[in-house]
Amino acid sequence: HRQIKDFPADFLWGAASAAYQVEGAWDADGKGPSVWDTFTKQPGRTFKGSNGDVAVDHYHRLEEDLDLMAQMGLKAYRFSVSWPRVLPAGRGAVNEAGLAFYDRLIDGLLARGIAPVLTLYHWDLPQALQDEYGGWEDRRIIADFAAYCGVLYQRFGHKVQHWVSLNEQNYNLTNAYLLGTHPPAVQDRRRFYQANHHAFLANAQAIALFRQTVPKGLIGPSFAYSPCYPSGSSPEEMLAFENAEEFTNWWWLDAYCLGRYPQAALRFLQANGEAPIIEPGDAELLAAGKPDFIGVNYYYTTTVTDNGLDGQTLQRINTTGQKGTTPSSGVPGLYRTTPNPNLATSNWDWAIDPTGLRTGLRRLTSRYALPLFITENGLGEFDQLTADEQVHDDYRIDYLRQHLLACQAALQDGVELLGYCAWSFTDILSWLNGYQKRYGFVYVDRDEVAVRSLRRIPKDSFYWYQGVIARGGRDL
Ligand code: BG6
């Protein structure tokens, strides 16, 4: 019989969201447009043309949402700041009304004993910077991002301790520059690696500035972490697995945490003319911007095999909510993804794998020896509102419970875990999947087309998580 380690007393039991997915008020009080405001209005980009114009109207229902968070007993709430709400043109004039909204949010959390976890960037780039110089494709983004972060450090540094720099640079830019499914909807491997290089530098610059301005705070990027499995144990499959780890995980995490790119992947890209242009001083900047923790957004593991693809990287995207509709992806000649027959999947083909979380947390600890913070984990599914206004989401409870048990096992293994933010608090706009793919503890009455009442209805999982937090994670 093995003794089970308790969650730490100061563990941050949380839930998460992102500005574009919840706020709405897309042009209220001086906010400028983001690339998502523009992109979602283009025909055919999202499920049934859904967008975040209203989202779940968190901007206007702040007090109600804060009260629900307090009722649940949350210890932490992770949210993101909309860059164009604060700087409508991306840089220059500050929009005081935008900052005031985040003051109300942060003060409202603190008054309820909930720690704010502030994400600086969750994909809603000011459209003005995309138009002016192509956003992440130009080195000018480094200084502009630092200036924006500086505004937030000055304003909120004394009352926010936990900060996330970039959210899922890997997932967002893969969609934006390889798959063409996020703005600016490009499919070009060279531009992909160059945009990523600038994002690494911007991340490091923002962290370096943070050290001067918020010396007692903690900061790190949130990474969409999908630990890889080999499809089998042949040497070829193991090599494909190593390739996939370098290309899908270590490329980003080594750059953030070690200040350099993994060698085999870098050589491959150089040989193909796809490697980023690295300028003098870049290595020094990366070294000056190491994170305090790694934010881990975990949804699924990825299984890979060695059969190379003939053509280009294929799209790995399924917006249908129908099982078995996700194509394979990979790097030609190096690896490609394949379904894992050992794992059940969600309706969007995401492999459900709590043990993969434990494995992943251990791998990160071994490679980087940094504290970890689960900044997202959750299950997107169709939910049914019953006639008597309830949502019996036992499948979500089961998912979250299994993943928390995996966290507990990882603690036992020696992983340092600061907290766990379930994705998401209320239902939200799922970027490409509309409002049908629901993640929240709190149901929101709306769909893709009809905004409806936006009424908040706690699901069964709300009361379950309330109990988990009250017991400090004991007796999961
Ligand atoms: C992450 C993002 O990719 O996963 C979230 O940080 C997102 O913003 C979540 O909502 C779930 O993805 P999706 O595509 O199901 O909404």
Boltz pocket constraint, residues with backbone or C-beta under 6 A from the ligand:
constraints:
  - pocket:
      binder: B
      contacts: [[A, 18], [A, 21], [A, 167], [A, 168], [A, 171], [A, 224], [A, 297], [A, 376], [A, 380], [A, 423], [A, 429], [A, 430], [A, 431], [A, 432], [A, 433], [A, 437]]
      max_distance: 6.0
